[in-house]
Amino acid sequence: MTAATRALVRQRADSRCEYCQTHQDDSPLAALHIEHIRPLKHGGSDDDSNLCLA
């Protein structure tokens, strides 16, 4: 996964968890990270449409 893809996902999510909508600034002890919606081992890809900030 490229740095540009990571930046795109963070920007798209507005630095919020895409599950609970908590902003990164409101959760200083738990850094948000990029994760696959459909895991690679189950046929997912690194395409930005299969990635979310969590």
PLY file of the C-alpha trace (Angstrom):
ply
format ascii 1.0
element vertex 54
property float x
property float y
property float z
element edge 53
property int vertex1
property int vertex2
end_header
0.00 0.00 0.00
1.48 3.34 -1.01
1.76 6.47 1.11
-0.56 8.21 -1.37
-3.23 5.55 -0.84
-2.92 5.90 2.95
-3.25 9.68 2.65
-6.31 9.31 0.40
-8.08 7.00 2.87
-7.32 9.32 5.82
-8.52 12.36 3.87
-11.68 10.58 2.70
-12.48 9.59 6.29
-11.72 13.11 7.58
-9.42 11.49 10.19
-12.42 9.70 11.74
-12.93 6.02 12.41
-15.21 4.87 9.62
-17.05 2.55 12.03
-17.76 4.73 15.09
-16.96 8.19 13.63
-14.59 9.09 16.51
-12.08 11.71 15.34
-8.38 10.89 15.79
-7.96 13.99 18.00
-10.59 12.59 20.39
-8.76 9.28 20.73
-5.11 10.12 21.51
-4.35 6.74 23.11
-5.58 4.68 20.17
-4.07 5.65 16.84
-6.36 5.07 13.88
-4.94 2.83 11.18
-5.82 1.69 7.68
-7.43 -1.72 7.48
-8.88 -3.91 4.76
-12.66 -4.26 4.65
-12.34 -7.61 2.89
-9.08 -9.23 4.02
-6.39 -9.99 1.45
-6.49 -13.68 2.35
-10.20 -13.73 1.45
-9.75 -12.11 -1.96
-9.62 -8.45 -0.92
-7.22 -5.97 -2.48
-5.21 -2.87 -1.60
-7.58 -0.79 -3.75
-8.75 2.28 -1.82
-12.37 1.10 -2.12
-11.43 -1.90 0.07
-9.68 0.19 2.73
-11.01 2.07 5.71
-9.69 4.07 8.62
-10.35 2.34 11.93
0 1
1 2
2 3
3 4
4 5
5 6
6 7
7 8
8 9
9 10
10 11
11 12
12 13
13 14
14 15
15 16
16 17
17 18
18 19
19 20
20 21
21 22
22 23
23 24
24 25
25 26
26 27
27 28
28 29
29 30
30 31
31 32
32 33
33 34
34 35
35 36
36 37
37 38
38 39
39 40
40 41
41 42
42 43
43 44
44 45
45 46
46 47
47 48
48 49
49 50
50 51
51 52
52 53
